Amino acid sequence: MEKEANGLKNQKLNTNKLKCVLGFSDEETLKLDFDNVSFRTAKYWCQRACRQFHLEGFIILKSSPNHYHAVFNKPMLSWDDNMKYVAWVCLWTKYRRLTEWLIMQLIKKCSTLRISPKGDKPMPRVVYRYGRQDKKIKEFLDFRNKIKRIYRNLLKLQSNTTKDMSVETIKNHECYVQT
């Protein structure tokens, strides 16, 4: 018999993965999501934006083959400035996937990058660092480390319970997961 909890049906969770995606969202950190581009191309556009807007530094994370995330160090003064810089990169690169990502961020009114694994994609890992890393990059990496610990704890919790663990069971352990 299946029960519904908050509109979600109980589901079996994969024994080695969680059916949730955890990410970093805010309005003050300039982030870019490059899909279907080479590392060299992502690095070029990050360096160009960093020089153009005096962004102090950036990191590039590899989220899957030919998919990269970028996080810049300088805090943005406003959401409008943040999106203006992303739009500048979109206009110059003419990358449809980056433009689609920009539109989604504008709809949500905050930008988000994935931190946890997603399906067959691994947890994004840092593959390049450039310039200063003491402001928004430090904040992002600190948050990322917290999420990684939470994710590992959820995996342990999952392995310590039955394979039929449900959303309801997770709630009883004070962990909320939306599938």
Backbone as a printed PyTorch tensor [residue, N CA C, xyz], in Angstrom:
tensor([[[  0.8430,  -1.1820,   0.0000],
         [  0.0000,   0.0000,   0.0000],
         [  0.8850,   1.2420,   0.0000]],

        [[  0.5660,   2.2180,  -0.8460],
         [  1.3450,   3.4450,  -0.9060],
         [  0.5970,   4.5610,  -0.1980]],

        [[  1.3370,   5.3630,   0.5210],
         [  0.7870,   6.5400,   1.1840],
         [  1.3680,   7.7690,   0.5170]],

        [[  0.6590,   8.8690,   0.6040],
         [  1.2050,  10.1190,   0.0960],
         [  1.6410,  10.9840,   1.2580]],

        [[  2.8030,  11.6020,   1.1160],
         [  3.3140,  12.5420,   2.1130],
         [  3.6450,  13.8220,   1.3720]],

        [[  2.9470,  14.8930,   1.6950],
         [  3.1480,  16.1780,   1.0170],
         [  3.0190,  16.0500,  -0.4930]],

        [[  2.0850,  15.2440,  -0.9450],
         [  1.8620,  15.1140,  -2.3720],
         [  2.8610,  14.2210,  -3.0720]],

        [[  3.7900,  13.6270,  -2.3460],
         [  4.7910,  12.7560,  -2.9520],
         [  4.4770,  11.3150,  -2.5840]],

        [[  4.4970,  10.4240,  -3.5490],
         [  4.2720,   9.0180,  -3.2440],
         [  5.5610,   8.4180,  -2.7120]],

        [[  5.4100,   7.4550,  -1.7960],
         [  6.5790,   6.7580,  -1.2840],
         [  7.2780,   6.0640,  -2.4470]],

        [[  8.5980,   6.1940,  -2.4590],
         [  9.3680,   5.5940,  -3.5320],
         [ 10.5530,   4.8610,  -2.9310]],

        [[ 10.9670,   3.7900,  -3.6030],
         [ 12.1960,   3.1240,  -3.1880],
         [ 13.3630,   4.0160,  -3.5940]],

        [[ 14.3190,   4.1830,  -2.7070],
         [ 15.4910,   4.9810,  -3.0290],
         [ 16.6060,   4.0510,  -3.4860]],

        [[ 17.3390,   4.4580,  -4.4820],
         [ 18.4940,   3.7040,  -4.9420],
         [ 19.4400,   3.5280,  -3.7650]],

        [[ 20.0310,   2.3640,  -3.6100],
         [ 20.8410,   2.0910,  -2.4330],
         [ 22.1340,   2.8960,  -2.3910]],

        [[ 22.6080,   3.4160,  -3.5170],
         [ 23.8610,   4.1830,  -3.4830],
         [ 23.6790,   5.6440,  -3.8670]],

        [[ 22.4510,   6.0860,  -4.1280],
         [ 22.2030,   7.4820,  -4.4820],
         [ 20.9460,   7.9680,  -3.8000]],

        [[ 20.8800,   9.2590,  -3.6040],
         [ 19.6580,   9.8850,  -3.1110],
         [ 18.8970,  10.4340,  -4.3030]],

        [[ 17.5910,  10.4430,  -4.2060],
         [ 16.7740,  10.9990,  -5.2830],
         [ 16.4820,  12.4620,  -4.9900]],

        [[ 17.5210,  13.2200,  -4.8120],
         [ 17.3790,  14.6530,  -4.6180],
         [ 18.6100,  15.3260,  -5.1940]],

        [[ 18.4690,  16.5830,  -5.5380],
         [ 19.5830,  17.3630,  -6.0610],
         [ 19.7460,  18.5750,  -5.1640]],

        [[ 20.9740,  18.7810,  -4.6820],
         [ 21.2570,  19.9010,  -3.7920],
         [ 22.1050,  20.9180,  -4.5460]],

        [[ 21.8010,  22.2060,  -4.3490],
         [ 22.5200,  23.2360,  -5.0740],
         [ 22.7560,  24.4760,  -4.2400]],

        [[ 23.4390,  25.4300,  -4.8430],
         [ 23.7730,  26.7110,  -4.2220],
         [ 23.0360,  27.8030,  -4.9810]],

        [[ 22.1690,  28.5270,  -4.2750],
         [ 21.3840,  29.6130,  -4.8810],
         [ 21.5740,  30.8940,  -4.0970]],

        [[ 21.7620,  31.9910,  -4.8070],
         [ 21.7490,  33.3130,  -4.1840],
         [ 21.6510,  34.3700,  -5.2720]],

        [[ 21.6150,  35.6240,  -4.8530],
         [ 21.5010,  36.7390,  -5.7930],
         [ 22.8070,  37.5170,  -5.9370]],

        [[ 23.7590,  37.2980,  -5.0290],
         [ 24.9600,  38.1340,  -4.9890],
         [ 26.1940,  37.5030,  -5.6320]],

        [[ 26.1620,  36.2210,  -5.9310],
         [ 27.3280,  35.5390,  -6.4950],
         [ 27.1420,  35.3840,  -7.9910]],

        [[ 28.1100,  35.8770,  -8.7490],
         [ 28.0690,  35.7190, -10.1970],
         [ 28.4650,  34.2890, -10.5260]],

        [[ 27.5670,  33.5840, -11.2350],
         [ 27.7860,  32.1930, -11.6010],
         [ 27.4670,  32.0230, -13.0850]],

        [[ 28.1390,  31.0840, -13.7280],
         [ 27.8540,  30.7370, -15.1200],
         [ 27.7530,  29.2230, -15.2260]],

        [[ 26.9230,  28.7390, -16.1390],
         [ 26.7290,  27.3140, -16.3620],
         [ 26.9760,  27.0350, -17.8360]],

        [[ 28.1530,  26.4810, -18.1370],
         [ 28.5350,  26.1800, -19.5220],
         [ 28.2250,  24.7200, -19.8260]],

        [[ 27.3200,  24.4930, -20.7630],
         [ 26.9660,  23.1360, -21.1900],
         [ 27.4550,  22.9050, -22.6130]],

        [[ 27.9760,  21.7090, -22.8460],
         [ 28.4480,  21.2990, -24.1780],
         [ 29.5250,  22.2260, -24.7280]],

        [[ 30.4800,  22.5970, -23.8680],
         [ 31.6360,  23.3860, -24.3130],
         [ 32.9020,  22.7390, -23.7630]],

        [[ 34.0130,  23.0350, -24.3860],
         [ 35.2860,  22.5080, -23.8980],
         [ 35.7380,  23.2850, -22.6590]],

        [[ 36.6230,  22.6740, -21.8920],
         [ 37.1970,  23.3620, -20.7330],
         [ 37.8940,  24.6430, -21.1900]],

        [[ 38.6320,  24.5420, -22.2720],
         [ 39.3710,  25.6910, -22.7920],
         [ 38.4410,  26.8700, -23.1000]],

        [[ 37.2820,  26.5850, -23.6770],
         [ 36.3080,  27.6230, -24.0070],
         [ 35.7130,  28.2440, -22.7400]],

        [[ 35.3400,  27.4010, -21.7830],
         [ 34.7920,  27.9140, -20.5190],
         [ 35.8210,  28.8010, -19.8190]],

        [[ 37.0660,  28.3600, -19.7950],
         [ 38.1480,  29.1290, -19.1610],
         [ 38.3380,  30.4720, -19.8720]],

        [[ 38.3280,  30.4710, -21.1930],
         [ 38.5010,  31.7090, -21.9610],
         [ 37.4260,  32.7360, -21.5820]],

        [[ 36.1470,  32.3090, -21.5700],
         [ 35.0740,  33.2530, -21.2950],
         [ 35.0710,  33.7070, -19.8390]],

        [[ 35.4960,  32.8530, -18.9370],
         [ 35.6080,  33.2650, -17.5300],
         [ 36.7060,  34.3070, -17.3640]],

        [[ 37.8510,  34.0840, -18.0070],
         [ 38.9420,  35.0570, -17.9300],
         [ 38.5390,  36.3770, -18.5680]],

        [[ 37.8560,  36.3060, -19.6830],
         [ 37.4320,  37.5320, -20.3640],
         [ 36.4420,  38.3270, -19.5050]],

        [[ 35.4600,  37.6460, -18.9070],
         [ 34.4940,  38.3250, -18.0290],
         [ 35.2000,  38.8770, -16.7920]],

        [[ 36.1430,  38.1260, -16.2530],
         [ 36.8760,  38.5640, -15.0580],
         [ 37.6310,  39.8650, -15.3390]],

        [[ 38.2660,  39.9360, -16.4910],
         [ 38.9860,  41.1630, -16.8650],
         [ 38.0140,  42.3080, -17.1830]],

        [[ 36.9580,  42.0140, -17.9230],
         [ 36.0000,  43.0350, -18.3460],
         [ 35.3260,  43.7140, -17.1590]],

        [[ 34.9700,  42.9250, -16.1270],
         [ 34.1820,  43.4570, -15.0170],
         [ 34.9470,  43.4990, -13.6880]],

        [[ 36.2590,  43.2740, -13.7350],
         [ 37.1040,  43.3360, -12.5420],
         [ 36.5370,  42.4430, -11.4260]],

        [[ 36.3620,  41.1640, -11.7360],
         [ 35.6960,  40.2240, -10.8300],
         [ 36.6520,  39.5320,  -9.8530]],

        [[ 37.9130,  39.8870,  -9.8520],
         [ 38.9350,  39.4590,  -8.8890],
         [ 39.4250,  38.0300,  -9.0830]],

        [[ 38.5830,  37.1050,  -9.4340],
         [ 38.9840,  35.7130,  -9.5950],
         [ 37.7730,  34.8380,  -9.8340]],

        [[ 38.0410,  33.5590, -10.1390],
         [ 36.9570,  32.6100, -10.3660],
         [ 37.4740,  31.1950, -10.1750]],

        [[ 36.5310,  30.2790, -10.0200],
         [ 36.8400,  28.8560, -10.0540],
         [ 35.9570,  28.2310, -11.1240]],

        [[ 36.4510,  27.1550, -11.7100],
         [ 35.6650,  26.3720, -12.6620],
         [ 35.5030,  24.9790, -12.0790]],

        [[ 34.2670,  24.4930, -12.0740],
         [ 33.9590,  23.1520, -11.6110],
         [ 33.4900,  22.3290, -12.8060]],

        [[ 33.9440,  21.0980, -12.8960],
         [ 33.4870,  20.1950, -13.9470],
         [ 32.2950,  19.4320, -13.4020]],

        [[ 31.1330,  19.6090, -14.0420],
         [ 29.9320,  18.9430, -13.5430],
         [ 29.6700,  17.6170, -14.2590]],

        [[ 30.1590,  17.4730, -15.4680],
         [ 30.1260,  16.2270, -16.2430],
         [ 30.9580,  16.5030, -17.4950]],

        [[ 31.1970,  15.5010, -18.3310],
         [ 32.0360,  15.7600, -19.5150],
         [ 31.4930,  16.9210, -20.3650]],

        [[ 32.3600,  17.8960, -20.6290],
         [ 32.0340,  19.0900, -21.4120],
         [ 30.9260,  19.9480, -20.8000]],

        [[ 30.7840,  19.8840, -19.4760],
         [ 29.8280,  20.7250, -18.7440],
         [ 30.5800,  21.3290, -17.5460]],

        [[ 30.5710,  22.6590, -17.4640],
         [ 31.3430,  23.3580, -16.4430],
         [ 30.5070,  24.4230, -15.7580]],

        [[ 30.7740,  24.6130, -14.4740],
         [ 30.1830,  25.6960, -13.6950],
         [ 31.3030,  26.6600, -13.3440]],

        [[ 30.9920,  27.9490, -13.2890],
         [ 31.9660,  28.9560, -12.8810],
         [ 31.3690,  29.7940, -11.7630]],

        [[ 32.2090,  30.1170, -10.7730],
         [ 31.8120,  30.9710,  -9.6610],
         [ 32.8730,  32.0580,  -9.5480]],

        [[ 32.4220,  33.3280,  -9.4850],
         [ 33.3380,  34.4630,  -9.4330],
         [ 33.4340,  35.0100,  -8.0140]],

        [[ 34.5420,  35.6640,  -7.7150],
         [ 34.8560,  36.0760,  -6.3430],
         [ 34.1720,  37.3640,  -5.9010]],

        [[ 34.0750,  38.3460,  -6.7710],
         [ 33.5810,  39.6710,  -6.3700],
         [ 32.0730,  39.6390,  -6.0970]],

        [[ 31.6390,  40.1360,  -4.9200],
         [ 30.2030,  40.2040,  -4.6470],
         [ 29.5270,  41.2140,  -5.5800]],

        [[ 28.3520,  40.8800,  -6.0390],
         [ 27.5880,  41.7780,  -6.9070],
         [ 26.8360,  42.7740,  -6.0430]],

        [[ 26.7520,  44.0170,  -6.5070],
         [ 26.0390,  45.0530,  -5.7720],
         [ 24.5360,  44.8600,  -5.8600]],

        [[ 24.0740,  44.2520,  -6.9610],
         [ 22.6400,  44.0580,  -7.1280],
         [ 22.3920,  42.8550,  -8.0240]],

        [[ 21.1650,  42.3520,  -7.9620],
         [ 20.7440,  41.2650,  -8.8450],
         [ 20.8250,  41.7230, -10.3040]],

        [[ 20.4900,  42.9780, -10.5550],
         [ 20.5410,  43.5120, -11.9210],
         [ 21.9610,  43.4740, -12.4710]],

        [[ 22.9490,  43.8930, -11.6590],
         [ 24.3480,  43.8270, -12.1050],
         [ 24.7500,  42.3860, -12.3870]],

        [[ 24.3750,  41.4860, -11.5010],
         [ 24.7010,  40.0730, -11.6590],
         [ 24.2080,  39.5710, -13.0130]],

        [[ 22.9500,  39.7970, -13.2980],
         [ 22.3670,  39.2970, -14.5450],
         [ 22.8790,  40.0560, -15.7650]],

        [[ 23.2580,  41.3240, -15.5800],
         [ 23.8340,  42.0940, -16.6860],
         [ 25.1490,  41.4420, -17.1360]],

        [[ 25.9620,  40.9750, -16.1800],
         [ 27.2320,  40.3340, -16.5210],
         [ 27.0010,  38.9800, -17.1870]],

        [[ 26.0290,  38.2180, -16.6800],
         [ 25.7140,  36.9310, -17.3140],
         [ 25.2000,  37.1720, -18.7310]],

        [[ 24.3400,  38.1750, -18.9030],
         [ 23.8050,  38.4940, -20.2250],
         [ 24.9260,  38.8980, -21.1790]],

        [[ 25.9140,  39.6330, -20.6880],
         [ 27.0510,  40.0330, -21.5120],
         [ 27.7560,  38.7900, -22.0600]],

        [[ 28.0080,  37.8070, -21.1800],
         [ 28.6620,  36.5700, -21.6280],
         [ 27.7650,  35.8460, -22.6340]],

        [[ 26.4690,  35.7950, -22.3720],
         [ 25.5340,  35.1400, -23.2980],
         [ 25.5730,  35.7960, -24.6800]],

        [[ 25.5620,  37.1190, -24.7110],
         [ 25.5570,  37.8320, -25.9930],
         [ 26.8510,  37.6060, -26.7790]],

        [[ 27.9710,  37.6280, -26.0820],
         [ 29.2440,  37.4460, -26.7690],
         [ 29.4690,  36.0010, -27.2000]],

        [[ 29.0880,  35.0490, -26.3690],
         [ 29.3330,  33.6440, -26.7090],
         [ 28.3130,  33.0940, -27.6920]],

        [[ 27.0840,  33.6230, -27.6290],
         [ 25.9780,  33.1210, -28.4440],
         [ 25.6610,  31.6540, -28.1370]],

        [[ 25.9460,  31.2230, -26.8860],
         [ 25.6440,  29.8440, -26.4810],
         [ 24.1880,  29.7520, -26.0510]],

        [[ 23.4200,  28.9660, -26.7890],
         [ 21.9890,  28.8170, -26.5230],
         [ 21.7370,  28.2630, -25.1220]],

        [[ 22.5140,  27.2460, -24.6990],
         [ 22.2860,  26.6190, -23.3910],
         [ 22.5580,  27.5990, -22.2500]],

        [[ 23.5760,  28.4280, -22.3830],
         [ 23.8680,  29.4340, -21.3640],
         [ 22.7470,  30.4770, -21.3230]],

        [[ 22.2440,  30.8560, -22.4860],
         [ 21.1420,  31.8190, -22.5420],
         [ 19.8800,  31.2260, -21.9090]],

        [[ 19.6170,  29.9470, -22.1520],
         [ 18.4670,  29.2810, -21.5160],
         [ 18.6330,  29.2620, -19.9950]],

        [[ 19.8660,  28.9960, -19.5300],
         [ 20.1390,  28.9980, -18.0880],
         [ 19.8800,  30.4000, -17.5180]],

        [[ 20.3400,  31.4490, -18.2250],
         [ 20.1000,  32.8270, -17.7990],
         [ 18.6060,  33.1010, -17.6680]],

        [[ 17.8390,  32.7140, -18.6550],
         [ 16.3920,  32.9560, -18.6150],
         [ 15.7650,  32.2740, -17.4080]],

        [[ 16.1620,  31.0370, -17.1300],
         [ 15.6160,  30.3250, -15.9700],
         [ 15.9830,  31.0460, -14.6670]],

        [[ 17.1980,  31.5690, -14.5720],
         [ 17.6140,  32.2880, -13.3620],
         [ 16.7980,  33.5770, -13.2080]],

        [[ 16.5210,  34.2470, -14.3170],
         [ 15.7080,  35.4650, -14.2730],
         [ 14.2840,  35.1540, -13.8030]],

        [[ 13.7400,  34.0410, -14.2400],
         [ 12.3970,  33.6370, -13.8140],
         [ 12.3840,  33.3660, -12.3130]],

        [[ 13.4150,  32.6480, -11.8160],
         [ 13.4780,  32.2900, -10.3870],
         [ 13.8930,  33.4680,  -9.5100]],

        [[ 14.5530,  34.4670, -10.0880],
         [ 15.0870,  35.6330,  -9.3750],
         [ 16.2000,  35.2670,  -8.4050]],

        [[ 16.9280,  34.2170,  -8.7230],
         [ 18.1870,  33.8740,  -8.0530],
         [ 18.8980,  32.8760,  -8.9490]],

        [[ 20.2150,  32.8370,  -8.8750],
         [ 20.9520,  31.8950,  -9.7190],
         [ 21.3760,  30.6870,  -8.8900]],

        [[ 21.3710,  29.5320,  -9.5360],
         [ 21.6270,  28.2650,  -8.8550],
         [ 22.6130,  27.4260,  -9.6470]],

        [[ 23.5270,  26.7900,  -8.9170],
         [ 24.4020,  25.7700,  -9.4960],
         [ 24.2820,  24.5020,  -8.6590]],

        [[ 24.3160,  23.3700,  -9.3250],
         [ 24.2140,  22.0790,  -8.6560],
         [ 25.4820,  21.7840,  -7.8700]],

        [[ 25.3130,  21.1830,  -6.6830],
         [ 26.4490,  20.7810,  -5.8500],
         [ 26.5050,  19.2620,  -5.7110]],

        [[ 25.3570,  18.6130,  -5.6030],
         [ 25.3020,  17.1670,  -5.3730],
         [ 25.3000,  16.4090,  -6.7010]],

        [[ 25.4660,  15.0860,  -6.6330],
         [ 25.2860,  14.2910,  -7.8570],
         [ 23.8600,  14.4240,  -8.3740]],

        [[ 23.6770,  14.1440,  -9.6540],
         [ 22.3390,  14.1960, -10.2600],
         [ 22.2690,  13.0770, -11.2900]],

        [[ 21.4590,  12.0720, -11.0070],
         [ 21.3740,  10.9340, -11.9180],
         [ 22.7340,  10.2810, -12.0520]],

        [[ 23.2020,  10.1760, -13.2850],
         [ 24.5230,   9.5740, -13.5310],
         [ 25.6520,  10.5940, -13.4640]],

        [[ 25.3140,  11.8690, -13.2510],
         [ 26.3430,  12.9090, -13.1880],
         [ 26.9390,  12.9580, -11.7860]],

        [[ 28.2620,  13.0390, -11.6860],
         [ 28.8920,  13.0830, -10.3600],
         [ 28.7620,  14.4650,  -9.7170]],

        [[ 29.1890,  14.5540,  -8.4770],
         [ 29.2470,  15.8340,  -7.7820],
         [ 30.2740,  16.7090,  -8.5170]],

        [[ 29.9380,  17.9570,  -8.8640],
         [ 30.9150,  18.8080,  -9.5550],
         [ 32.1980,  18.9790,  -8.7280]],

        [[ 33.3330,  18.9910,  -9.4190],
         [ 34.6170,  19.1350,  -8.7300],
         [ 35.4010,  20.3010,  -9.3200]],

        [[ 36.1700,  20.9570,  -8.4650],
         [ 36.9600,  22.1120,  -8.8950],
         [ 38.0940,  21.6180,  -9.8000]],

        [[ 38.1870,  22.2110, -10.9930],
         [ 39.2450,  21.8290, -11.9360],
         [ 40.1790,  22.9920, -12.2700]],

        [[ 39.8040,  24.2240, -11.8620],
         [ 40.6550,  25.3700, -12.1820],
         [ 40.3580,  26.5120, -11.2250]],

        [[ 41.4250,  27.1900, -10.8150],
         [ 41.3110,  28.3680,  -9.9430],
         [ 42.1010,  29.5040, -10.5660]],

        [[ 41.5390,  30.7190, -10.4920],
         [ 42.2000,  31.8890, -11.0620],
         [ 41.9570,  33.0830, -10.1490]],

        [[ 43.0100,  33.8040,  -9.7970],
         [ 42.8690,  35.0380,  -9.0310],
         [ 42.4880,  34.8160,  -7.5760]],

        [[ 41.8680,  35.8390,  -6.9940],
         [ 41.5020,  35.8150,  -5.5690],
         [ 40.3250,  34.8720,  -5.3210]],

        [[ 40.3380,  34.3030,  -4.1030],
         [ 39.3070,  33.3210,  -3.7410],
         [ 38.7680,  33.5910,  -2.3370]],

        [[ 38.8040,  34.8480,  -1.8890],
         [ 38.5560,  35.1420,  -0.4760],
         [ 37.1500,  35.6540,  -0.1460]],

        [[ 36.3030,  35.8740,  -1.1250],
         [ 34.9670,  36.4240,  -0.8420],
         [ 33.8960,  35.4170,  -1.2360]],

        [[ 33.2570,  35.6230,  -2.3890],
         [ 32.1440,  34.7660,  -2.7900],
         [ 32.5960,  33.3360,  -3.0930]],

        [[ 33.7990,  33.1590,  -3.5890],
         [ 34.2930,  31.7960,  -3.8390],
         [ 34.4660,  31.0580,  -2.5220]],

        [[ 35.0270,  31.7210,  -1.5200],
         [ 35.1810,  31.0980,  -0.1990],
         [ 33.8140,  30.7250,   0.3670]],

        [[ 32.8490,  31.6450,   0.2420],
         [ 31.4910,  31.3760,   0.7290],
         [ 30.8850,  30.1680,   0.0040]],

        [[ 31.0590,  30.1200,  -1.3140],
         [ 30.5330,  29.0050,  -2.0980],
         [ 31.1800,  27.6900,  -1.6790]],

        [[ 32.5130,  27.6860,  -1.5660],
         [ 33.2100,  26.4380,  -1.2170],
         [ 32.8790,  25.9830,   0.2020]],

        [[ 32.7170,  26.9250,   1.1380],
         [ 32.2970,  26.5610,   2.5010],
         [ 30.9130,  25.9210,   2.4770]],

        [[ 29.9860,  26.5140,   1.7320],
         [ 28.6330,  25.9620,   1.6190],
         [ 28.6800,  24.5920,   0.9540]],

        [[ 29.4950,  24.4810,  -0.0920],
         [ 29.6460,  23.2050,  -0.8140],
         [ 30.1310,  22.1060,   0.1250]],

        [[ 31.0900,  22.4180,   0.9890],
         [ 31.5830,  21.4190,   1.9480],
         [ 30.4870,  20.9900,   2.9190]],

        [[ 29.6560,  21.9410,   3.3550],
         [ 28.5350,  21.5920,   4.2400],
         [ 27.5590,  20.6670,   3.5230]],

        [[ 27.2400,  20.9810,   2.2800],
         [ 26.3190,  20.1470,   1.5040],
         [ 26.9020,  18.7530,   1.3000]],

        [[ 28.1960,  18.6740,   1.0260],
         [ 28.8280,  17.3600,   0.8520],
         [ 28.7130,  16.5290,   2.1230]],

        [[ 28.8900,  17.1600,   3.2940],
         [ 28.7350,  16.4380,   4.5660],
         [ 27.2890,  15.9900,   4.7610]],

        [[ 26.3470,  16.8780,   4.4850],
         [ 24.9280,  16.5270,   4.6070],
         [ 24.6000,  15.3640,   3.6750]],

        [[ 25.0830,  15.4210,   2.4570],
         [ 24.8170,  14.3670,   1.4770],
         [ 25.3620,  13.0290,   1.9680]],

        [[ 26.6070,  13.0310,   2.4700],
         [ 27.2000,  11.7840,   3.0040],
         [ 26.3790,  11.2580,   4.1750]],

        [[ 25.9200,  12.1590,   5.0650],
         [ 25.1000,  11.7340,   6.2070],
         [ 23.7640,  11.1560,   5.7520]],

        [[ 23.1660,  11.7530,   4.7290],
         [ 21.9150,  11.2100,   4.2010],
         [ 22.1330,   9.8220,   3.6000]],

        [[ 23.2650,   9.6440,   2.9180],
         [ 23.5750,   8.3190,   2.3730],
         [ 23.7410,   7.2930,   3.4970]],

        [[ 24.4120,   7.6990,   4.5920],
         [ 24.5620,   6.7970,   5.7390],
         [ 23.2120,   6.4760,   6.3490]],

        [[ 22.3800,   7.4910,   6.5090],
         [ 21.0450,   7.2910,   7.0570],
         [ 20.2560,   6.3310,   6.1720]],

        [[ 20.3700,   6.5210,   4.8840],
         [ 19.6720,   5.6590,   3.9370],
         [ 20.1570,   4.2220,   4.0460]],

        [[ 21.4680,   4.0220,   4.1550],
         [ 21.9960,   2.6600,   4.2210],
         [ 21.6870,   1.9930,   5.5590]],

        [[ 21.4210,   2.7880,   6.5940],
         [ 21.0980,   2.2280,   7.9040],
         [ 19.6170,   1.9170,   8.0670]],

        [[ 18.8000,   2.2780,   7.0890],
         [ 17.3750,   2.0000,   7.1640],
         [ 17.0190,   0.9870,   6.0870]],

        [[ 15.7830,   0.6220,   6.0270],
         [ 15.3670,  -0.3750,   5.0360],
         [ 15.4600,   0.1930,   3.6380]],

        [[ 15.4770,  -0.6920,   2.6550],
         [ 15.5650,  -0.2610,   1.2670],
         [ 14.2690,   0.3970,   0.8030]],

        [[ 13.1860,   0.2180,   1.5540],
         [ 11.9060,   0.8400,   1.2220],
         [ 11.7310,   2.1770,   1.9240]],

        [[ 12.8340,   2.8330,   2.2610],
         [ 12.7690,   4.1150,   2.9600],
         [ 11.9350,   5.1010,   2.1560]],

        [[ 11.0340,   5.7810,   2.8120],
         [ 10.1280,   6.6860,   2.1220],
         [ 10.3870,   8.1240,   2.5300]],

        [[  9.7240,   9.0340,   1.8390],
         [  9.8080,  10.4530,   2.1950],
         [  9.3600,  10.6240,   3.6350]],

        [[  8.3250,   9.8770,   4.0450],
         [  7.8190,   9.9520,   5.4120],
         [  8.9060,   9.5480,   6.4190]],

        [[  9.6440,   8.4730,   6.1200],
         [ 10.7140,   8.0140,   7.0090],
         [ 11.8010,   9.0820,   7.1200]],

        [[ 12.1410,   9.6750,   5.9950],
         [ 13.1680,  10.7160,   6.0110],
         [ 12.7190,  11.8730,   6.8940]],

        [[ 11.4340,  12.2530,   6.8170],
         [ 10.9270,  13.3450,   7.6380],
         [ 11.0640,  13.0280,   9.1220]],

        [[ 10.8500,  11.7980,   9.4830],
         [ 10.9670,  11.4040,  10.8900],
         [ 12.3990,  11.5630,  11.3910]],

        [[ 13.3690,  11.5860,  10.4940],
         [ 14.7610,  11.8170,  10.8690],
         [ 15.1570,  13.2780,  10.6950]],

        [[ 14.1760,  14.1630,  10.5140],
         [ 14.3680,  15.6050,  10.3860],
         [ 15.2020,  15.9870,   9.1610]],

        [[ 15.1160,  15.1940,   8.1000],
         [ 15.7630,  15.5110,   6.8350],
         [ 14.6610,  15.5950,   5.8010]],

        [[ 14.5770,  16.6980,   5.0940],
         [ 13.5230,  16.8870,   4.1270],
         [ 14.1060,  16.7320,   2.7330]],

        [[ 13.5150,  15.8320,   1.9700],
         [ 13.9820,  15.5480,   0.6260],
         [ 12.7920,  15.6490,  -0.3050]],

        [[ 12.9360,  16.4290,  -1.3550],
         [ 11.8880,  16.5350,  -2.3560],
         [ 12.3450,  15.7550,  -3.5820]],

        [[ 11.5420,  14.8060,  -4.0070],
         [ 11.9070,  14.0180,  -5.1850],
         [ 11.1330,  14.4620,  -6.3910]]])
